[in-house]
Each structure stands twice: as structure tokens, then as C-alpha cells.
Amino acid sequence: MTASADPAADGPRGALQDLLVLDLTRILSGPFATMTLADLGADVIKIEQPRTGDDTRAWGPPFQGEEAAYFLSVNRNKRSMAVDLKSAEGREAVWKLAARADVLVENFRPGTAAGLGFGFDELSKANPGLVYASISGYGQTGPEARRAGYDAIAQARSGIMSVTGEADGPPVRVGVSSADLVAGMWATIGILAALHEKQRTGLGQWVDISLLDGSVAWLTYVASGYFACGNTPRRYGSAHPTIAPYQAFASSDAYVMVAVGNDGLWKRFTSAIEREDLLRDERFATNAARVENRNVLIPVIEDIMLTHTTEEWVHTLNTAGVPVGPIQTVGQAVQDPQVVARGMVVEMQHPTAGRVNTVGCPIRLTRTPASVRMPPPLLGQQTDEILAGLGYDAVDIAGLHASGAVE
């Protein structure tokens, strides 16, 4: 069972319900950030190029109806305005929005927004309280600031890929676009911090986020280990560099993830697998010893885990209080009873794609909950509505359409 979106948007709209966010982003990092703000209640106006829109509208298959599943994944709760930013009339309309906005988010290559007349310096003069967030490959400063950024390149350069994959295999890209997604999360955090500071000063500021910075920040304990000893971190597959056993094992029918995170859990684990002799073995007496002797220990456990199914091991180890979980496919994950109970799969009714399921917002607030109120918009679906809100009358709007400035 899935939760349902509320197309009528009844009830509280969320903690950010009084914010207007101007969204000049496309693809993934920026749309993920602005969708999070929208889920939390902000009014997000997505500016798109007429006729084509966000690049991801064409990224498929898979499609639902004529809508790309990729676009549907990160653009709910937004209103779409199709504007030609190369048109003077179009730029004027977006400038009026920027003058009213609380937040602007863009993920052009550095310098592009300013070249269109929408740089931080220009807009902050007209709207001193504007929180202006830029997401780029390498940030607004440094020798490579103007270079285009891509998720896979950020994963590669940050060191993330060097520690991802099997020990005897090549570096592997993370299975989701982690550099893009984490940059979107950092942008959201930076925006909320800037909005909080604005409460004290009334002034906005520039939030500068890069894919490379965000992924380097993710290195945390891996980088700290390098700083501590100078040894280059390596790949461990599903295993953990400083905890053992803490990895995936093949069962008799599938795979299971086991996390023996401390010596107390080791005692429970050895009892559950009926190998108390391992507990008495000095080579495995402490976590440090188990890590040191993992090449001896892990083959023993691998043989044991092959004796039962994943379902049986999950039951046995859960009963013993040892952290364990099946390695699920995406289809299994979105049908997991715990995932469903938490409302993490939400059903929307899209005007052309019909019934669409989406992954919900993981942020839980007790008084002002996040919500999915609207499906992702059609290209330019709210153009006229937004223009009317800016004071354009019917004749003005018709003229903008006739000139091609809007769609």
C-alpha cells in the first residue's frame, strides 16, 4: 500500500510554507534540492526553456505516458513556467520573480547566470534579502571553477570511486548519482542556514556548493584514516575497513548483510551461528583482532552462511539481536513493510502519465510535516498563472506568448 498525494493541498503546507523559491536548475542536483524545499512547503517556481524544458524530460526510457521517469523523480510540488531567458521580455518576467523571491537556486556553469543578468551581485542589489544558491561542478572559485561538472567525474576525483568496488576489481561508480544528490542535500542545508541567519540581519547571502566539495566531505572517516597513517584507503567490496565481520555474505539462496559492530554483538553472533569456539579464539577476541585477522575469519563465516537461506539467517540473527538485513532489489525495497509503513512510497495522479509512484520525503516533522501535494508539472503548466500573479493582464500574457518569450 502507498500513501497518496493531496492534490487539493489541504491542511498545513509545511515548515517553509511562506517561502518563494525561484528554481533555475535542471537535471538532478538542483532539482533535488528544490524538491526538498517544496516538500517542506515552499512555493517553488521552476523556470524551463520553452519547447524542450528540463533536459531530463527527454531522458528515457523508461517513460510513463510521455513523461520521463527521471524527470518525475525530482520535480514534484513545483510549478513550471516556460520562459526564454534569451528574450528581453522573458528575462524581465523572471527578474520580477527574483525581486520577490526568498531563495534562488541555479546550477549553471559559473558565470552563466550572471551572463543572463541573474548573477548574485545583480539580484542582491534589488533584493538584499535573497538567499542565492549555486551548485556547480567545482565551485565559484579555484582554478577549475569554470569547468563543467558531472556526477561521475566528481565521484572519480573525490576518492569515492577509489574505495568503491571489490578489493581485486576496478574502481566502481556508486549505483546512484551520489555526487549530484549529496550536492543537492548540501545546498538545502546551506539554504536553510542562510535563511536562519537572515532572521537576525535581514540580509541574504550566496551559498556556493560544488559536487567535488560535497563528495570529498563524504570521505569523513576514510580521509581521517589517511590523515592518521598516510596509507592509501583501498576497496573492501561490501566490507568495512575498520569493523569485522561487517559485510555481505552469500546464503544458500541469495545474499545477506551482517553488521557485527562491537564485541558484544560478536558474542551474540557466535552463539547464533553455533560457533562459540570462535569467541574463544584469541585471533578474534576483539574487533581490532578480527580486523587484523579478517583473511582467516571471513572464509570461515562464508562457509557457515552458505548453510541456510537469507530468510532463515535474517530470522536467526534478528532473534539474537545481531543487525542483519537481506540485500534487496529496488522492487523489494519499495515494498518492504517498514518502508511502506513510513510512507516512503507516495502515489500521485499526473495529468498525462496517470497514476505515478514516487519516493517520499524522509524528513519527519511532527507539527509541519513534509508532504507531496502536486505531481511534477507539465512544461509551462503554470506559466499564465504565475504571470498573472506578477501583475500581467490577459493582453500582456497573450503578447508574451505571441513573441515566443513564454510558452
N, C-alpha and C positions, 0 to 999 in steps of 0.2 A: 504494500500500500504506500502511496506517496502523498505528501502534503500538497495542497492546492494553492496556487497564487490567488490573490484577491484583486480581480480586475477593477473593482469599484474603489479600491484603496480606502476602505472604511477604517475607522479607528486610528490610533496613533501611527504616524508615519515614520517614527524613529528618532533617534537622538540628534540627527543632523537635519531635521525637517525644515529648518529656517535657512538653509544654505542653498545658494545658487552656484552650481559648478558648470563652468564652460569647458567642454571637452573637445580639445583639438587633436586627439590621439587616434591612432589606428593600430591594427594588428593585435598585439597581446598585452605588452607591459602596461601601457597607458589605459586601455580599456578595462583591464583587470582592476587597476587602482580606482578608476571612476565608477565601475560597477560596485565595488565595495562601498564607496561613499553613497551610491544610490541605494544599495540595500539598507544602509543605515539611515535612509530618509531624505538625503539630499535630492534636490531637483537638478538633474544632470541633463544638459543640452548638448547633444553630440553633433558636431559640425562635420558634414561629409561632402565630398565632391559630387556635384550633380552627375547623374547617369551611371557612375561607377560605384561611388560610395567607398566605405572602408574596404581595403584590399581583400579582407577575409570574407566579404560577401560572395566572392568567387572562388574561395579555397575549398574545393571538394573534388570528388566525392569524399565523404557522404553528404548528401543533401536531405532535407525534409521539405518536400514540395520543391520550391525553387530556392529555398533558404539553405545556405551552407551551415552545417552543424557547428563548424568552427566559430562563425560569427555569432550564432545563437548562444554559444557557451559563455560569452563575456560581455553581453550588451543589453541585458535585461534592465528594467526600471529606468530606461533612458528615453528622452525624446530626441528625434532626429530632425535636423534642419539641413537641407541640401543647399549649399552656398558655394558659388565660385569665388574663391579668395583672390583670384587674379582680376576680378571685376571690382571697379571702384565702388559700385553700389552694394555689392556683396560684402566687401570689406567694411563699409560703413555700418551695415546692419550688425555684423559681428562685433565691431568696435562698440556699438551701443550696448550689446550684451556684456562685453568685457568691462564696461564702465559700471555696470550694475553687479557684476559677479563677485562672490566672496572668494572663489577659488577658480583658477585656470590651470588646466593640465595640458601639456603638449609633449610629444615625443618625436619632433622633427630632429634632423641633424642640427647640431648647434649652429646658430646664425640664420637658419631658415625662417623661423618665426619672426625674428627681428626684420629680416628682409621683406616680409609681407606686411610689416607695420604692427606686429603683435609681440614685440620683444618686451622683456620685463621693464626696461628703463622707460619705454614709451608709455606703457599701460599704467605703471605705478604712479606716474605724474598725474594721470587723470583719475586714478583710483588708488589712493595711497594705502587703503586697507586690503588690497588684493593680495592673496596668497597665491603665488605663481610657481607651479611645479614643472620642472623639466626632467624628462627621462631620456637619457641618451646612452650610446654605447660606452663612452669613455669619460663623460662629464663635460662640464663647461670650461675646464682649464686643463693644462698639461699639453705636451707636445702632440698628442693624438686626438685632441678634443674634436676636431672637425671630421674625423674618420667615421664612416658609417658603422653602426654596431649591430651585431647579430647574436642571438642566443647561443648558438653552437660555438662561436668564436670566444664569447665570454666564458663559457664553460671550459673551453680549452686553455685559455690564457690564465684563468683564475687558479688553476690547480685542481679544480673539482674533477675533471676527467682523469687526471693522473692517479687519483685514488679510487676510481670507479671502474669495476670490472674484475674479472678473475685474476688471481695472482700471476698465473702464467699466460695470461691473454693480453690483448692490446687495451689501451685506454678506451673507455666507453662513455658516450654521452648519456646523461640522465634521461630516463624514459619520458619525462615531460619536459617542457621548456623552462627549466628551473631558473635560469638567469633572468629571463623575461618576467616570470611570475614573482620571483623574490624582489626584483626591482620595483614591480608594482606594489608589493607589500611595503617595502621601504618608503616608497613615495607616499603611500597612505599614512604611514606613521609620521613622516616629516610634515605632511599637510596638517595633521591633527595637532602636532606640536606647535606649528606656526600659528594655527588658529587659537590655541590656548594662549600663546604669548600676545597675540593681538588683543585679547581681552584686557590686558594690562596697559598696552600702549596705543591701541587703535591702529597700529601700522601692520601692514603685511610684509612679506619678505619672499626671497627667491629660494625655493627648495631645489637643490641640484642633486639628482640621483643618476648613477651610472650602473649599467649592467655589470661591468667589471668590478667596480667597488662592492656592489651588493653580493656578488659571488665570493669575492675574497673575504668579506666579512663572515660568510658562512663557514669558512675553514675552521674557525674557533679552536677547538682542542687539537685539531690536526696541525694547524700552524703553530700552536703553543708547544706541541711536542717537538717540532722542528727547531723552534727558538731555543728550547731547553737543551737539546743534544746535538743539533746540527745534522742529524740523519734524515735523509730524504724519505718522507712518508711513501708507503707503497700500497698497492692494491691488495685487498683481502677478500674479494668477492662479497659474499653476504656477511662475512665475519667482521668482528670489531677488533681494532688494533690493540686495545688495552683491556679487554674482557674476554674470558673464555670459560665455558663454551657459550657463545653468543652469535648464532648464525643459523642458516637454513640447513636442514638435513633432508635427504630423501627418505621417505617412508616406503612401505611396501606398495603404495598406490599413487603417491603424489609427493608433495613437499610440505615441510612444517618448519616454522621459525621458533627457535628456543632461545630464551634470554635469561641465562643464569648470571644475574648481575652482582651477586655478592656471595660470601662464603656460607651464609645461612641458606640461601637458595641452592647452593651446591649440595648441602646436606640433604635437603628435600628432594633434589633431583636424583641423587644417587639412590636414595630409598625408593623413589618412584620407579626407577628403571631396574630395581633389584640388583644393584651393584654396589653395595656398601664397601666392598673391597677397594673401590676407587677412592672412597672417602679416607681410608686408612693409608693410602699411598702417599708418601711424603712429596712425591713429584707433583701432586695435585692438591696439596693441603691448603693452599691459599690461592687467591686469584692471580697474584704475581707469579706463583709457581706454575699455575695452569697455563698462563700466557707463555711463560718460558718454555714449557714442555708441550705446547699445543700440537706439535707434529706427532707426538706419541699419543696424546689424549684423543684428538679428534677422530682418527681412524677407528678407535675402539667404540666411540659413541656412534659413528656412522654405521657400523655393523649392527649395533643394538637397535637403532632407529628403523632399520630395514625389516625388523621382525613384526611390526604392526602397521596398520593403516594410519593415515593422518588423523582421521576422526577418532580413532582409538587413542592416539597419543595426546590429542587435544583434551580429551576427557580425562585421561590418566594424570596428565601434568596439571591441568586446571584443578583437579581434585586435590592434588598435592600442594597447590599454591605456588606452582612454578609458572612464570609468564610464558605463554605459548600461544601460537596462532597459526591457522592454516594460511598458506600462501595462495591468495585468491586471485582469480581473474577479475577484470574490471566488472564484468557482468555479475560475478558472485559478490564483489564488494558492494555494489549499489543495491543488492538485495539482502545484504547482511542485516539480520534483525536489529542489531544495535544501531547501524547506520540509518535504517528506516525509522526506528523509534526516536531518533534525534532530529528527524525532519530534514535529513541531508539530501533527499531527493524530492524535488518540487515539480509539480505538474503545472504547465501553463497552457493557455489556449491562444495560439498565434493566429492572426487574421488570415494567413495563407497556408501556413505549414500545418495547421490544425493542432492536435494535442502534442505538446513538446515537453519532455522531461529535462530538467536541468539540475545540476549540483547546487545545493543550497548554501547559504552563508553560514560559516561556522561560528560566528561571533554571537554569543548568547548574552543579552541584556535583559534584566528582569522587568524593568519598567518601560523601556523604549526599545522593544525587540526589533532586530533586523527583519525584513520581510521582502517577499517577491510580489510586487504589486502589478507590474506590467511586463508583458513579453518584450523581447527585443523589437525595436521599431522597424517598420518598412523604411526604405530610403526616402527621406524627406517627408515622412508621415505627418509630422507636426510643424512643418515649415510655416504654413499660413497662421496657425495658432500662435506660434512664437512671435512672428512679425506683428500680429495684432497686439500682442502683449507689449511690444516695444512702441506702440503708437501709430503703426502704419494702418491706413484705412484701406478699404477694398480696392480703390483705384490705384493706390501706391503698390499694393501687393500684386495686382494684375500687371502693372508696368514692370515690376521686378521679374516676374515670370516671363513676360514677353521679351525682355532683354537677355534672358538666359542667366541672370545674376543668381537666381534661385530656382529650385525645382520643387 
